Amino acid sequence: MPRTPVHTQAVTLLRDLGADRLPHRGGTLLAHLDRVRERLAGWGARPALQLAGLCHAAYGTDGFPTALLSLDRRPELAAVIGPEAEGIVYLYASCDRAVGYPGLATPGSLFADRFTGRTLDPPTPLRRDFAELTAANELDLAHRDRDFRARWGPELLGLFTRFRPLLSDRAWQDCLTTLGSGRHAS
């Protein structure tokens, strides 16, 4: 996605929240977030999913507990990136991975909201968004950090193999290239 006014506003918000000063694998959190957005763009993701990729850690995640925004500030993020993108960010942040990951590709499987404790059954399009965002996030980490890839690569490839019905062809090929058959980028 070219740098649009919405993208610029989102980056400004992330900077104001300190994402450009927060250490993260491969540099700063902001650098990671923008690489995730770029990866999604490269896969042909629609603008709302790209914006969700840019802001996916705004509320923290099950794997990255540092929140830039408290949940009572959800309307602030929605005002910048739009309600669709913010809804994807919330779903991603709220996922209890131990519950949600195993059956994500199976409609009707449990998806637990770690903030509320409720379970839900997201519709297939939202499950696709979640799977693509998860893959883009983890592949950025694997691409940037050889130790991360060595430790988690086989498990991630197994996870994305289970997610395969939800992943675009471009995302799946990136999974195979980054995590499979030893053809890793440095």
PAZAPA-4460 file (N, C-alpha, C; in steps of 0.05 Angstrom, whole numbers, plus 32768, in hexadecimal, padded with zeros to 4 digits):
% residues 186
    n_x    n_y    n_z   ca_x   ca_y   ca_z    c_x    c_y    c_z   seq   type   mol
   8011   7FE9   8000   8000   8000   8000   8012   8018   8000     1      M     A
   800D   802B   7FED   801D   8043   7FED   8018   8053   8007     2      P     A
   802A   8064   800E   8027   8074   8026   8010   8088   8022     3      R     A
   7FF9   8081   802D   7FE1   8091   802B   7FDF   80A3   8044     4      T     A
   7FCD   80B6   8043   7FC9   80C7   805C   7FC2   80B5   8074     5      P     A
   7FB2   80A0   8070   7FAB   808F   8087   7FC4   8081   8091     6      V     A
   7FD5   8077   8080   7FEE   806A   8088   7FFF   807E   8098     7      H     A
   8001   8097   808D   8011   80AB   809B   8006   80B1   80B6     8      T     A
   7FEC   80B4   80B9   7FDF   80B9   80D3   7FE4   80A2   80E6     9      Q     A
   7FE2   8089   80DC   7FE7   8072   80ED   8004   8071   80F7    10      A     A
   8017   8077   80E5   8033   8077   80ED   8037   808D   8102    11      V     A
   802B   80A4   80FE   802D   80BA   8111   8023   80B2   812C    12      T     A
   800C   80A5   812D   8001   809B   8146   8014   8087   8153    13      L     A
   801E   8074   8144   8030   8060   814F   804A   806D   815A    14      L     A
   8054   8081   814C   806B   8090   8156   8064   809F   8170    15      R     A
   804D   80AC   8170   8044   80BA   8189   8042   80A7   81A0    16      D     A
   803C   808D   819B   8038   8079   81B0   8053   806C   81B7    17      L     A
   8069   8073   81A9   8083   8069   81AF   808C   8050   81A0    18      G     A
   807D   8048   818C   8084   802F   817D   809F   8031   8170    19      A     A
   80A8   804A   8169   80C2   804E   815C   80D9   804D   8171    20      D     A
   80D3   804C   818A   80E7   804A   819F   80E7   8030   81AE    21      R     A
   80D4   801F   81A8   80D1   8005   81B6   80E0   7FF0   81A8    22      L     A
   80F5   7FE4   81B5   8105   7FCF   81A8   80F3   7FB7   81A0    23      P     A
   80FA   7FAB   818A   80EC   7F93   8180   8100   7F84   816E    24      H     A
   80FB   7F6A   816A   810D   7F5B   8158   8110   7F6A   813D    25      R     A
   8129   7F6E   8135   812E   7F7B   811B   812C   7F99   811D    26      G     A
   812E   7FA5   8135   812E   7FC2   8137   811A   7FCC   814B    27      G     A
   8108   7FDC   8142   80F3   7FE8   8153   80D8   7FDB   814D    28      T     A
   80C5   7FDE   815F   80AA   7FD4   815A   809F   7FE1   8141    29      L     A
   80A3   7FFB   813D   8098   8008   8125   80A3   7FFD   810C    30      L     A
   80BD   7FF7   810B   80C9   7FEB   80F4   80BD   7FD0   80EE    31      A     A
   80B9   7FC0   8103   80AC   7FA6   8100   8090   7FA9   80F5    32      H     A
   8080   7FBB   8101   8065   7FBF   80F8   8063   7FC7   80DB    33      L     A
   8075   7FD9   80D2   8074   7FE1   80B6   807D   7FCB   80A4    34      D     A
   8090   7FBA   80AD   8097   7FA3   809C   8080   7F8F   8099    35      R     A
   8071   7F8B   80AE   8059   7F7A   80AD   8045   7F85   8099    36      V     A
   8040   7FA0   809A   802F   7FAD   8086   8039   7FA9   806A    37      R     A
   8053   7FAC   8066   805F   7FA9   804B   805C   7F8C   8041    38      E     A
   805F   7F79   8053   805D   7F5D   804B   8040   7F58   8042    39      R     A
   802D   7F61   8052   8011   7F5E   804A   800B   7F6B   802F    40      L     A
   8016   7F83   802B   8012   7F91   8012   801E   7F80   7FFB    41      A     A
   8035   7F74   7FFF   8041   7F63   7FEB   8031   7F4B   7FE4    42      G     A
   8021   7F42   7FF7   800F   7F2B   7FF2   7FF4   7F34   7FE5    43      W     A
   7FF1   7F4E   7FE2   7FD8   7F58   7FD5   7FC1   7F5D   7FE9    44      G     A
   7FC7   7F5F   8002   7FB2   7F64   8016   7FA5   7F7E   8012    45      A     A
   7F8B   7F80   8018   7F7C   7F98   8015   7F86   7FAD   8029    46      R     A
   7F81   7FC7   8024   7F8B   7FDC   8036   7F84   7FD8   8054    47      P     A
   7F6B   7FCF   805A   7F64   7FCC   8077   7F76   7FB8   8085    48      A     A
   7F7D   7FA2   8077   7F8E   7F8E   8083   7FAB   7F98   8085    49      L     A
   7FB4   7FA8   8072   7FCE   7FB4   8073   7FD0   7FC7   808B    50      Q     A
   7FBB   7FD7   808F   7FBB   7FE9   80A6   7FBA   7FDA   80C0    51      L     A
   7FAB   7FC4   80C1   7FAB   7FB3   80D9   7FC7   7FA8   80DE    52      A     A
   7FD5   7FA0   80C9   7FF0   7F97   80CC   8003   7FAC   80D8    53      G     A
   7FFF   7FC5   80CF   800F   7FDB   80D9   800A   7FE0   80F7    54      L     A
   7FF2   7FDB   8100   7FEA   7FE1   811B   7FE4   7FC8   812C    55      C     A
   7FEC   7FB1   8123   7FE4   7F98   8130   7FEC   7F95   814D    56      H     A
   8000   7FA3   8156   8009   7FA0   8172   7FFF   7FB7   8184    57      A     A
   7FEC   7FC7   817A   7FE3   7FDF   8189   7FD9   7FD8   81A5    58      A     A
   7FCB   7FC1   81A8   7FC0   7FB9   81C2   7FD1   7FA3   81CF    59      Y     A
   7FE9   7F9F   81C5   7FF9   7F88   81CD   7FED   7F6E   81C1    60      G     A
   7FFB   7F58   81C4   7FF2   7F3F   81BA   7FF8   7F29   81CE    61      T     A
   7FEF   7F11   81C9   7FF5   7EFB   81DB   8013   7EF5   81DB    62      D     A
   8021   7EFD   81C6   803D   7EF8   81C4   804E   7F11   81C9    63      G     A
   8042   7F28   81CA   8050   7F42   81CE   803E   7F53   81E1    64      F     A
   8042   7F51   81FB   802F   7F5D   820D   802F   7F7B   8210    65      P     A
   8043   7F88   8204   8044   7FA6   8207   802F   7FB3   81F6    66      T     A
   801C   7FC0   8202   8007   7FCE   81F4   800E   7FEB   81F0    67      A     A
   800A   7FF5   81D9   800D   8012   81D3   7FF5   8022   81DA    68      L     A
   7FDE   8015   81D8   7FC4   8021   81DE   7FB4   800F   81F1    69      L     A
   7FA6   801B   8204   7F94   800B   8214   7F7A   8006   8204    70      S     A
   7F6C   7FF2   820C   7F54   7FEB   81FD   7F3E   8000   81FD    71      L     A
   7F3E   8011   8212   7F2B   8027   8212   7F31   803C   81FD    72      D     A
   7F48   803A   81F0   7F4F   804D   81DB   7F4B   8041   81BF    73      R     A
   7F3C   802B   81BD   7F36   801F   81A3   7F2A   8034   818F    74      R     A
   7F17   8045   8198   7F0C   8058   8185   7F22   806B   8179    75      P     A
   7F37   8070   8188   7F4C   8081   817D   7F5A   8074   8166    76      E     A
   7F60   805A   8169   7F6D   804C   8153   7F5A   8049   813B    77      L     A
   7F41   8043   8141   7F2D   8040   812B   7F2A   805A   811C    78      A     A
   7F2C   8071   8129   7F2A   808B   811C   7F40   808F   8108    79      A     A
   7F57   8083   810E   7F6F   8086   80FC   7F6F   8072   80E6    80      V     A
   7F6B   8058   80EC   7F6E   8043   80D7   7F54   8038   80CD    81      I     A
   7F3D   8040   80D9   7F23   8037   80D1   7F1A   801F   80E2    82      G     A
   7F00   801C   80E4   7EF5   8007   80F5   7EFB   7FEB   80EC    83      P     A
   7EFC   7FE6   80D2   7F02   7FCB   80C8   7F1F   7FC3   80D1    84      E     A
   7F32   7FD4   80CB   7F4E   7FCE   80D3   7F51   7FCC   80F1    85      A     A
   7F44   7FDD   8100   7F46   7FDC   811D   7F3A   7FC2   8127    86      E     A
   7F24   7FB9   811B   7F18   7F9F   8123   7F2B   7F88   8120    87      G     A
   7F3A   7F88   810A   7F4F   7F74   8105   7F65   7F76   811A    88      I     A
   7F6D   7F8E   8120   7F82   7F92   8135   7F78   7F87   814F    89      V     A
   7F5F   7F8D   8157   7F54   7F83   8170   7F54   7F64   8170    90      Y     A
   7F4A   7F59   815B   7F48   7F3B   815A   7F64   7F2F   815D    91      L     A
   7F77   7F3A   814F   7F93   7F30   8150   7F9E   7F32   816D    92      Y     A
   7F9A   7F4A   8179   7FA4   7F4F   8194   7F96   7F3E   81A9    93      A     A
   7F7C   7F39   81A5   7F6C   7F2B   81B9   7F70   7F0D   81B8    94      S     A
   7F7C   7F02   81A4   7F7E   7EE5   81A1   7F8E   7ED7   81B7    95      C     A
   7F81   7EC5   81C4   7F8F   7EB2   81D6   7F99   7E9C   81C3    96      D     A
   7FB3   7E9E   81BD   7FBE   7E8D   81A8   7FBC   7E6F   81AE    97      R     A
   7FBD   7E67   81C8   7FBB   7E4B   81CE   7FA0   7E40   81C7    98      A     A
   7F8B   7E51   81C8   7F70   7E48   81C1   7F6B   7E4D   81A3    99      V     A
   7F73   7E64   8198   7F6B   7E6B   817D   7F7B   7E5F   8167   100      G     A
   7F95   7E5B   816B   7FA6   7E51   8155   7F9E   7E34   814C   101      Y     A
   7F9A   7E21   815E   7F96   7E06   8155   7F80   7E02   8141   102      P     A
   7F6A   7E0F   8144   7F53   7E0A   8132   7F4B   7E21   8121   103      G     A
   7F5D   7E35   811D   7F55   7E4D   810F   7F49   7E48   80F4   104      L     A
   7F54   7E34   80E5   7F4A   7E2F   80CA   7F30   7E1F   80CA   105      A     A
   7F26   7E17   80E1   7F0D   7E08   80E2   7EF7   7E1A   80EC   106      T     A
   7EE3   7E20   80DA   7ECD   7E30   80E2   7EBF   7E24   80FB   107      P     A
   7EB7   7E35   810D   7EAA   7E2B   8125   7EBD   7E24   813C   108      G     A
   7ED7   7E25   8136   7EEA   7E1F   814C   7EEB   7E37   815F   109      S     A
   7EF4   7E32   8177   7EF6   7E46   818B   7F0B   7E5B   8185   110      L     A
   7F05   7E74   818B   7F18   7E8A   818A   7F13   7E99   81A3   111      F     A
   7F27   7E99   81B5   7F23   7EA6   81CF   7F2F   7EC2   81D0   112      A     A
   7F1F   7ED5   81DA   7F27   7EF0   81DD   7F35   7EF2   81F8   113      D     A
   7F4F   7EF7   81F8   7F5F   7EF7   8211   7F58   7F0F   8222   114      R     A
   7F4C   7F24   8217   7F45   7F3B   8227   7F2B   7F37   8236   115      F     A
   7F17   7F2A   8229   7EFD   7F27   8235   7EF7   7F0B   8240   116      T     A
   7F07   7EF7   8236   7F02   7EDC   823E   7EEC   7ECF   822E   117      G     A
   7EDF   7EDE   821C   7EC9   7ED2   820C   7ED5   7EC3   81F5   118      R     A
   7EC5   7EB0   81EB   7ECC   7EA2   81D2   7EBA   7EAB   81BC   119      T     A
   7EC4   7EAA   81A4   7EB5   7EB2   818D   7EBC   7EA0   8175   120      L     A
   7EAC   7EA3   8160   7EB1   7E95   8147   7EB3   7EA9   8131   121      D     A
   7ECB   7EB4   812C   7ECE   7EC9   8117   7EC6   7EBD   80FB   122      P     A
   7EBA   7ECE   80EB   7EB3   7EC5   80D0   7ECD   7EBF   80C0   123      P     A
   7ECA   7EAF   80AB   7EE1   7EA6   809C   7EF2   7EBE   8091   124      T     A
   7EE6   7ED3   8087   7EF7   7EE9   807D   7F09   7EF5   8094   125      P     A
   7EFF   7EF7   80AC   7F0E   7F01   80C2   7F24   7EED   80CA   126      L     A
   7F1D   7ED3   80C8   7F32   7EBF   80CE   7F48   7EC1   80B9   127      R     A
   7F41   7EC6   80A0   7F56   7ECA   808B   7F68   7EE1   8092   128      R     A
   7F5C   7EF8   809A   7F6B   7F0F   80A1   7F7E   7F08   80B8   129      D     A
   7F74   7EFB   80CC   7F84   7EF3   80E4   7F9B   7EE1   80DC   130      F     A
   7F96   7ECE   80CA   7FAB   7EBB   80C2   7FC0   7ECA   80B2   131      A     A
   7FB8   7EDC   80A0   7FCC   7EEB   808F   7FDD   7EFD   80A1   132      E     A
   7FD0   7F0B   80B4   7FDE   7F1D   80C6   7FF1   7F0D   80D8   133      L     A
   7FE9   7EF6   80E1   7FFA   7EE5   80F2   8012   7EDC   80E2   134      T     A
   800E   7ED3   80C9   8024   7ECB   80B8   8037   7EE2   80B2   135      A     A
   802C   7EF9   80AB   803E   7F10   80A5   804E   7F18   80BD   136      A     A
   8042   7F18   80D5   8051   7F1F   80ED   8067   7F0B   80F3   137      N     A
   8061   7EF1   80F3   8075   7EDD   80FA   808A   7EDA   80E5   138      E     A
   8083   7EDE   80CC   8097   7EDC   80B7   80AA   7EF3   80B8   139      L     A
   80A1   7F0A   80C0   80B4   7F21   80C3   80C8   7F1A   80D8   140      D     A
   80BF   7F0F   80EF   80D2   7F07   8104   80E5   7EF2   80FB   141      L     A
   80DB   7EDE   80ED   80EB   7EC8   80E3   80FF   7ED2   80CE   142      A     A
   80F7   7EE4   80BE   8108   7EEF   80A9   811F   7EFF   80B5   143      H     A
   811A   7F0D   80CA   812D   7F1F   80D7   8140   7F12   80EB   144      R     A
   8137   7EFC   80F6   8146   7EF0   810D   814A   7ED2   8109   145      D     A
   8163   7ECC   8102   816A   7EB0   80FC   8165   7E9E   8114   146      R     A
   816B   7EA7   812D   8166   7E97   8145   8148   7E92   8149   147      D     A
   8138   7EA6   8144   811B   7EA3   8146   8111   7E8E   8132   148      F     A
   811B   7E90   8119   8113   7E7E   8104   811C   7E61   810B   149      R     A
   8134   7E5E   8116   813D   7E43   811D   812C   7E38   8133   150      A     A
   8126   7E48   8147   8116   7E3E   815D   80F9   7E39   8157   151      R     A
   80EC   7E4C   8148   80CF   7E4B   8144   80C7   7E43   8128   152      W     A
   80DA   7E43   8115   80D3   7E3E   80F9   80C2   7E25   80F4   153      G     A
   80CB   7E0D   80FE   80BB   7DF5   80F9   809F   7DF7   8105   154      P     A
   809D   7E02   811D   8082   7E05   8129   8071   7E18   8119   155      E     A
   807D   7E2E   8110   806D   7E42   8100   8065   7E36   80E6   156      L     A
   8076   7E26   80D9   806F   7E1A   80C0   8057   7E07   80C4   157      L     A
   8058   7DF8   80DA   8041   7DE7   80E1   8028   7DF7   80E5   158      G     A
   802A   7E0D   80F4   8013   7E1E   80F8   8008   7E29   80DE   159      L     A
   8019   7E33   80CC   8010   7E3E   80B3   8006   7E29   80A0   160      F     A
   8010   7E10   80A3   8005   7DFA   8093   7FE8   7DF6   809C   161      T     A
   7FE2   7DF7   80B6   7FC6   7DF5   80BF   7FB5   7E0D   80B6   162      R     A
   7FC2   7E24   80B4   7FB4   7E3C   80AB   7FB0   7E3D   808D   163      F     A
   7FBD   7E2B   807E   7FBF   7E2D   8061   7FA4   7E33   8054   164      R     A
   7F8D   7E26   805D   7F74   7E2D   804F   7F6C   7E4A   8052   165      P     A
   7F78   7E59   8064   7F71   7E75   8068   7F85   7E88   805B   166      L     A
   7F9D   7E7E   8054   7FB2   7E8F   804A   7FB0   7E92   802C   167      L     A
   7FB7   7EAA   8022   7FB9   7EAF   8006   7FD0   7E9F   7FFB   168      S     A
   7FD1   7E9B   7FE1   7FE7   7E8C   7FD5   8002   7E9B   7FD9   169      D     A
   8001   7EB5   7FD8   801A   7EC4   7FDC   8024   7EC1   7FF9   170      R     A
   8012   7EC2   800C   801A   7EBE   8028   8025   7EA2   802C   171      A     A
   8018   7E8E   8021   8021   7E73   8024   803D   7E6F   8018   172      W     A
   8041   7E7A   8000   805B   7E78   7FF3   8071   7E85   8004   173      Q     A
   806A   7E9C   8010   807D   7EA9   8022   8083   7E98   803A   174      D     A
   806F   7E8B   8045   8074   7E78   805C   8087   7E63   8054   175      C     A
   8083   7E57   803D   8095   7E41   8033   80B1   7E4C   802E   176      L     A
   80B3   7E63   8022   80CE   7E6E   801C   80DD   7E76   8036   177      T     A
   80CF   7E82   8049   80DC   7E8B   8061   80E1   7E75   8075   178      T     A
   80CF   7E62   8077   80D1   7E4E   808C   80D6   7E31   8082   179      L     A
   80D2   7E2C   8069   80D4   7E11   805F   80ED   7E0C   804E   180      G     A
   80F5   7DF4   804D   8109   7DE9   803C   8124   7DF8   803B   181      S     A
   812A   7E06   8051   8145   7E11   8054   814B   7E29   8043   182      G     A
   8137   7E34   8034   813C   7E4B   8023   8135   7E65   8031   183      R     A
   8145   7E6C   8045   813F   7E83   8056   814D   7E9B   804D   184      H     A
   813F   7EB1   804E   814B   7ECB   8049   815B   7ED3   8062   185      A     A
   816F   7EE3   805F   817F   7EEC   8076   8174   7F04   8083   186      S     A
***
